[in-house]
Amino acid sequence: MRIGIASIALEANTFNPIPTVLESFQSGMLLCGDEIWQLRDSHHELGGFLSGLSGQGVDIVPLLAAGAAPGGILSASTFSELRSRLHAQLDQSPPLDAMLLAPHGAMVSEDALDADGLWLQEIRDRMGASMPIIATIDPHANLSPLMVSATDAIISYKTNPHMDQRQRGIEAAKLITRAVKGEVKLSQAACFPPIAIEIERQFSSEGAYAELLAHAQHMQETPGVLSSSIVLGFPYADVPELGSSTIVVTDGNVLSAQPLANSLGEALWQRRHNLKSRLLSMTDAVQQAHEFPGTTCLLDMGDNVGGGSPGDCTILFEIIQQQHAGPALGVIIDPASAEQAKSAGVGAILNLQIGGKLPGTVGKPIEGKFEVMAVSDGRFTEEEPRHGGQQSFNQGTSVVVQNEELTLVLITNRVPPFSLRQITHLGVDPSKYGIIIAKGVHAPVAAYASISDHFIRVNTPGMTAADMSKFVYIHRRHPLFPLELF
């Protein structure tokens, strides 16, 4: 049995005007052939593929692993290059019996709104209708009918923060070997209820989403059900597939998948009003955080780096200074200020204009005198399972600067707050701060839970704002709750 594995993954925010290019993958993940084996012990689903197939008498054929930090639309030339590299690897590989693929599910390119559907269908066309193809996706996918028709089974992660990527990879690996052996006949169906789950309601440990996950898990206890998934959707991609969906995979020898997918979709629809955001203003959030004992993590939803936002919005920091609510700690992407502080050196005191510079940002630069406290090259590792499954990070030149109210970690590359090591590798102890600002919604919770006594999701403006009514969509489907009320 010979099984190929491949991934091209990007969560594309179509409201971010800065395109994602090949360099974004080169600074993230871009591995070919046997280079992919270095992911075997990772928390990524590719690590799950490799681990799940090992020891089963399978000849594993690693092809391509390409991933970039969430950002703007993928350039057409980069999309073409990545697909060319994948097909060049296939040209050199021996004949395959099946494929395990890991798209994100919310990738958009300049020449394809449904970029994931396009490259998956290209693989299907090349491999033929009879080859088993199973894909794992991020639950922030905007699932398309083309993605479904191009695969025999799609399995979504079940947790947000995404802590189960490796487990889903192992699940997919075990299922594909059963399919190749003829032990099961894969039957897949999806349902697309007219709803988009706003980002603030997408936490998997509580509320209506947790109920839906429990419902889907209970469905898997039915004989013949092989997998069931709740796909949240990605609100910041203006595409026809925008919104939430459900997927059920069954053993077609036993029962049909479509009625079960419809049932899961109906359960989602019935909970729609409990999946509408409940938003807290910035001033109220800062005031609450200042009054709470211990450390409070303010989750900056409008500048969610993990959702493709610029990561240099300053408005929350401005409010903290106005209310004298510090000491507060946060990370801001600002290559120019990071380099300026590095050149000045540790111990230097200099005037800086921090943040508020990138396209689409909210807030003006933070101006004032700051002392340089620490400098690093921005390379660090994370050993624990964290959102995204990544272990090695490179955020470029990184410095810590400080004044009376604020301690700011200035970084060069767009690295989301998926690991506390982003801060601690610079010698900063985040537990000493009353307020920490993390530019995310749910993903940072996994990293910051160990040092945070409270989490508050803040209704900040920006290109990842929680309120979907703030965005102008051209391509989305109509009607769609909550943008059209039902």
C-alpha positions in Angstrom: 0.0 0.0 0.0 1.5 3.3 -1.1 0.0 6.6 0.2 1.0 10.1 -0.7 0.7 13.0 1.7 0.6 16.7 0.8 -0.6 20.1 2.2 -1.1 23.6 0.8 -2.6 25.7 3.6 -3.4 29.4 4.0 -6.2 31.2 5.8 -6.7 34.1 3.5 -8.3 37.4 4.7 -9.7 39.1 1.6 -10.0 42.4 3.5 -6.2 42.5 4.0 -4.7 44.4 1.0 -1.3 42.9 1.4 -1.0 39.7 -0.7 0.5 36.5 0.5 3.5 35.6 -1.6 6.1 32.7 -1.8 8.3 34.3 0.9 5.4 33.9 3.3 5.6 30.2 2.9 9.4 30.2 3.0 9.3 31.9 6.4 6.5 29.6 7.5 6.6 26.0 6.1 7.8 24.9 2.7 9.1 21.3 2.7 9.4 18.9 -0.2 9.7 15.1 -0.3 11.6 13.5 2.6 12.1 16.9 4.3 8.5 16.4 5.5 9.6 13.6 7.8 10.9 16.2 10.2 7.2 16.8 11.1 6.6 13.2 12.3 6.5 14.1 16.0 4.8 17.5 15.5 1.3 18.4 16.6 0.4 19.3 13.0 -2.0 17.0 11.1 0.9 16.0 8.8 2.6 14.6 11.9 -0.6 12.7 12.5 -0.5 11.4 8.9 3.1 10.2 9.3 2.5 8.7 12.7 -0.9 7.1 11.8 0.5 5.4 8.7 3.7 4.1 10.3 3.6 0.5 11.4 0.7 -0.4 9.1 2.8 -1.9 6.3 2.3 1.3 4.3 4.9 2.9 2.0 4.5 6.6 2.9 5.3 9.1 0.0 5.7 12.6 1.4 5.2 15.2 -1.4 4.8 18.8 -0.3 4.1 20.6 2.9 3.4 24.3 2.4 1.9 26.6 5.0 2.0 30.4 5.7 0.7 32.6 8.5 -2.9 33.9 7.9 -2.7 36.9 5.7 -4.0 38.5 2.5 -5.1 36.8 -0.7 -2.6 34.4 -2.2 -0.9 35.8 -5.3 -1.7 34.0 -8.5 2.0 33.4 -9.2 2.6 31.8 -5.8 -0.5 29.6 -6.1 0.8 28.4 -9.5 4.3 27.8 -8.1 3.0 25.7 -5.1 0.8 23.6 -7.4 3.6 23.1 -9.8 5.9 21.9 -7.0 3.3 19.4 -5.9 2.7 18.0 -9.3 6.5 17.8 -9.9 6.7 15.7 -6.8 3.9 13.5 -8.1 5.7 13.2 -11.4 8.7 11.7 -9.5 6.7 9.4 -7.2 5.9 5.8 -7.7 2.2 4.9 -8.4 0.0 5.7 -5.4 -2.9 3.8 -4.0 -4.4 6.7 -2.0 -3.7 10.3 -0.8 -3.9 12.2 2.4 -4.2 15.9 1.9 -4.3 18.9 4.3 -5.8 22.0 2.8 -6.9 24.8 5.2 -10.3 25.3 3.6 -10.3 29.1 3.5 -7.6 29.8 1.0 -8.3 32.4 -1.6 -6.0 33.3 -4.5 -6.0 36.2 -7.0 -7.3 33.8 -9.7 -9.5 31.5 -7.7 -12.0 32.3 -4.9 -12.2 28.6 -4.1 -8.5 27.9 -4.2 -8.7 24.8 -2.0 -11.4 23.4 -4.2 -9.3 24.0 -7.3 -6.1 22.3 -6.2 -8.0 19.4 -4.6 -9.9 18.9 -7.9 -6.7 19.0 -9.8 -5.4 16.1 -7.7 -8.7 14.2 -8.2 -8.5 14.7 -12.0 -4.9 13.5 -12.0 -5.5 10.5 -9.7 -8.9 9.4 -11.1 -12.3 8.8 -9.5 -11.4 5.4 -7.9 -8.5 6.5 -5.8 -9.4 7.1 -2.1 -8.6 10.8 -1.1 -9.1 12.0 2.4 -8.5 15.6 3.5 -8.3 17.2 6.9 -9.4 20.9 7.2 -9.4 23.7 9.7 -12.9 24.3 11.1 -12.5 27.9 9.9 -12.9 26.6 6.3 -15.5 28.0 4.0 -16.4 24.6 2.7 -17.4 24.4 -1.0 -19.2 21.7 -2.9 -16.1 21.3 -5.0 -14.0 20.4 -2.0 -16.5 17.8 -1.1 -16.8 16.3 -4.6 -13.0 16.2 -5.0 -12.5 14.0 -1.9 -13.9 10.8 -0.5 -13.8 12.1 3.1 -13.1 15.4 4.8 -12.4 15.5 8.6 -12.3 18.9 10.4 -10.5 19.6 13.6 -12.9 19.5 16.6 -11.3 22.0 18.9 -10.9 25.8 18.9 -8.1 26.6 19.9 -7.0 23.9 17.5 -5.4 21.4 19.8 -6.4 18.2 18.1 -4.7 18.5 14.7 -2.4 15.6 15.2 -5.3 13.4 16.4 -7.3 14.3 13.3 -4.3 13.4 11.1 -4.1 10.0 12.8 -7.8 9.5 12.4 -7.6 10.2 8.7 -4.5 7.9 8.3 -6.3 5.0 9.9 -9.4 5.6 7.9 -7.6 5.7 4.5 -5.9 2.4 5.1 -9.3 0.8 5.8 -10.6 2.3 2.6 -7.7 1.0 0.5 -8.1 -2.5 2.0 -11.8 -2.4 1.1 -12.9 -2.6 4.8 -15.2 0.4 4.3 -16.8 2.2 1.3 -16.4 5.9 1.9 -19.6 7.9 1.5 -19.5 11.6 2.2 -22.2 14.3 2.3 -22.3 18.0 3.4 -25.0 20.4 4.4 -24.8 24.2 4.0 -27.4 25.9 6.3 -27.7 29.7 5.6 -25.7 30.7 8.7 -22.3 32.2 9.5 -21.0 31.7 13.0 -19.4 35.0 14.2 -15.9 34.6 15.5 -16.7 35.5 19.1 -19.0 32.5 19.4 -16.5 29.9 18.0 -14.9 28.8 21.3 -15.2 25.0 21.5 -15.3 24.6 25.3 -18.6 26.4 26.0 -22.0 27.5 24.6 -23.8 26.4 21.5 -20.7 25.3 19.6 -19.7 22.9 22.5 -23.3 21.5 22.3 -22.9 21.0 18.5 -19.6 19.2 19.0 -21.2 16.9 21.5 -24.1 16.2 19.2 -21.7 15.4 16.3 -19.6 13.1 18.6 -22.8 11.3 19.7 -23.6 10.8 16.0 -20.3 8.9 15.5 -21.6 6.3 17.9 -24.1 5.2 15.2 -23.0 2.1 13.4 -21.6 3.0 10.0 -20.8 6.6 10.8 -17.0 7.1 10.3 -16.7 10.8 10.9 -18.8 13.9 11.6 -17.7 17.5 11.5 -18.9 21.0 12.4 -17.3 23.5 10.0 -17.4 27.0 11.6 -16.5 29.0 8.5 -14.1 32.0 8.2 -16.0 35.4 8.3 -13.1 37.4 6.7 -13.2 35.8 3.2 -15.6 37.3 0.8 -16.4 34.2 -1.2 -19.6 32.5 -2.4 -19.0 29.7 0.2 -18.8 32.0 3.2 -20.5 30.4 6.2 -20.9 27.3 8.3 -21.5 23.8 7.2 -21.6 20.2 8.4 -19.9 17.0 7.0 -20.7 13.4 7.7 -18.8 10.4 6.3 -20.3 6.9 6.5 -19.6 3.4 5.4 -21.7 3.4 2.3 -22.2 -0.3 2.7 -24.2 0.4 5.9 -26.0 3.7 5.6 -26.3 7.0 3.7 -24.4 10.1 4.8 -26.7 12.8 3.5 -29.6 12.5 6.0 -27.1 12.6 8.8 -25.4 15.7 7.4 -28.8 17.4 7.1 -29.6 16.5 10.6 -26.4 18.0 11.9 -27.1 21.1 9.8 -30.5 21.4 11.3 -29.1 21.2 14.8 -26.7 24.0 13.8 -29.5 26.2 12.4 -31.7 25.7 15.5 -28.9 27.2 17.7 -28.3 30.2 15.4 -29.4 32.8 17.9 -27.1 31.4 20.5 -24.3 31.7 18.0 -24.6 35.5 17.6 -21.8 37.5 19.1 -22.2 39.2 22.4 -19.8 42.1 22.3 -18.1 44.2 25.0 -16.8 47.7 24.4 -13.1 48.6 24.6 -13.5 51.0 27.5 -15.6 48.6 29.5 -13.2 45.8 28.8 -10.1 47.8 30.0 -12.0 49.0 33.1 -13.0 45.4 34.0 -9.5 44.1 33.4 -8.0 46.9 35.6 -10.5 46.0 38.4 -10.0 42.2 38.2 -7.4 40.6 40.5 -4.5 38.8 39.0 -3.7 38.9 35.3 -6.4 39.5 32.7 -5.8 38.7 29.0 -7.6 41.1 26.7 -8.3 39.4 23.4 -8.1 42.0 20.6 -10.6 40.5 18.2 -10.4 43.3 15.5 -6.6 42.8 15.2 -6.5 39.0 15.2 -3.1 38.1 13.6 -4.3 34.5 13.4 -7.2 35.8 11.2 -5.0 37.8 8.8 -5.0 41.2 10.5 -1.9 43.4 10.5 -1.0 43.0 14.1 0.0 46.6 14.8 -3.3 48.2 15.8 -2.8 50.4 18.9 -6.2 51.4 20.0 -6.4 49.2 23.1 -2.9 50.3 24.2 -4.1 53.9 23.8 -7.1 53.3 26.1 -4.9 51.6 28.7 -2.6 54.7 28.8 -5.6 57.0 29.0 -7.1 55.1 31.9 -3.7 54.5 33.5 -4.6 50.9 33.7 -1.1 49.5 33.4 1.3 47.8 33.7 0.2 46.1 30.5 2.1 43.8 28.2 1.5 43.1 24.5 3.1 42.2 21.1 3.1 44.6 18.2 4.4 43.9 14.7 6.6 46.8 13.8 9.8 46.0 11.9 11.1 49.5 11.8 10.8 50.2 15.5 12.2 46.8 16.3 15.3 47.6 14.2 15.6 51.1 15.7 15.5 49.7 19.2 18.0 46.9 18.4 20.4 49.4 16.9 20.2 51.5 20.1 20.9 48.5 22.3 19.7 47.2 25.6 19.5 50.0 28.2 19.1 52.8 25.7 16.2 55.2 26.1 14.8 56.6 22.8 11.8 58.2 21.2 9.7 55.7 19.3 6.5 55.7 17.2 5.2 52.2 17.6 2.5 50.5 15.6 -0.3 52.1 13.6 1.6 52.0 10.3 0.5 49.0 8.3 -2.4 49.1 5.7 -5.7 48.5 7.4 -4.5 49.3 10.9 -6.6 51.0 13.6 -5.2 53.6 15.8 -2.2 56.0 15.5 1.3 55.2 16.5 2.2 55.1 20.2 4.6 58.0 20.7 7.0 58.4 23.6 10.2 57.5 25.3 10.9 53.8 25.8 13.7 51.9 27.4 15.1 48.9 25.5 15.0 45.9 27.8 15.9 42.9 25.6 16.8 41.9 22.1 16.7 38.6 20.2 16.6 37.1 16.7 13.1 36.0 17.3 13.6 32.3 16.9 12.0 30.0 19.5 10.4 26.6 19.8 7.2 25.5 21.5 7.1 21.9 22.8 3.4 21.8 24.0 0.4 21.2 21.7 -0.8 24.7 20.7 -3.2 26.2 18.2 -1.8 25.5 14.7 0.4 22.6 15.7 3.6 24.6 14.9 6.7 24.1 17.0 9.4 26.2 15.4 8.9 29.9 15.0 10.8 32.8 13.5 9.4 36.2 14.2 12.5 38.1 13.1 14.3 40.8 15.0 12.5 41.1 18.3 12.9 43.6 21.1 11.3 44.5 24.4 10.7 48.2 25.1 9.1 49.6 28.2 7.7 52.8 29.7 5.6 53.4 32.9 2.4 52.0 31.5 3.4 49.6 28.7 5.8 46.8 28.0 5.8 46.0 24.3 7.4 43.2 22.4 8.2 44.5 18.9 8.5 41.8 16.3 9.4 41.8 12.6 7.6 38.9 11.0 3.8 38.2 11.3 3.7 35.5 13.9 0.3 35.1 15.7 0.2 34.7 19.5 0.0 30.9 19.5 2.9 30.4 21.9 3.8 32.1 25.2 7.4 31.6 24.2 6.9 34.5 21.8 7.3 36.6 25.0 9.1 34.5 27.5 12.1 33.7 25.2 13.0 37.4 25.7 13.1 37.0 29.4 9.7 38.6 30.1 7.5 37.1 32.8 3.9 37.8 31.7 2.5 36.8 35.1 3.8 40.0 36.5 1.4 42.1 34.5 -2.2 43.1 35.4 -3.2 43.3 31.7 -1.9 41.4 28.7 -3.2 42.1 25.2 -3.2 39.1 22.8 -4.1 39.8 19.2 -6.5 37.0 18.7 -9.9 35.6 19.8 -9.7 31.9 20.9 -6.3 30.7 19.6 -4.2 32.5 22.3 -6.2 30.9 25.1 -4.2 27.7 24.8 -0.9 29.6 25.1 -2.0 32.1 27.8 -4.2 30.0 30.1 -1.3 29.1 32.4 -0.6 32.7 33.4 -4.1 34.4 32.9 -6.7 34.5 35.7 -9.3 36.0 33.3 -10.0 36.3 29.6 -12.0 39.1 28.0 -12.9 39.2 24.3 -12.9 42.8 23.2 -15.0 44.4 20.5 -12.2 46.2 18.7 -12.4 47.5 15.2 -10.3 46.2 12.4 -10.2 43.8 9.5 -11.1 40.9 11.8 -13.8 42.7 13.8 -16.3 40.3 15.5 -19.4 42.1 14.1 -19.8 40.8 10.5 -22.1 43.7 9.7 -19.0 45.9 9.6 -17.8 44.3 6.3 -18.9 44.9 2.8 -19.3 41.5 1.0 -19.7 41.2 -2.7 -19.5 37.5 -3.4 -21.2 35.8 -0.4 -24.3 33.8 -0.5 -27.7 35.3 0.4 -29.6 35.2 2.7 -27.1 34.4 5.5 -27.8 34.7 9.2 -26.9 37.0 11.1 -26.5 39.4 8.2 -30.1 38.8 7.2 -32.2 38.1 10.2 -34.4 35.1 10.4 
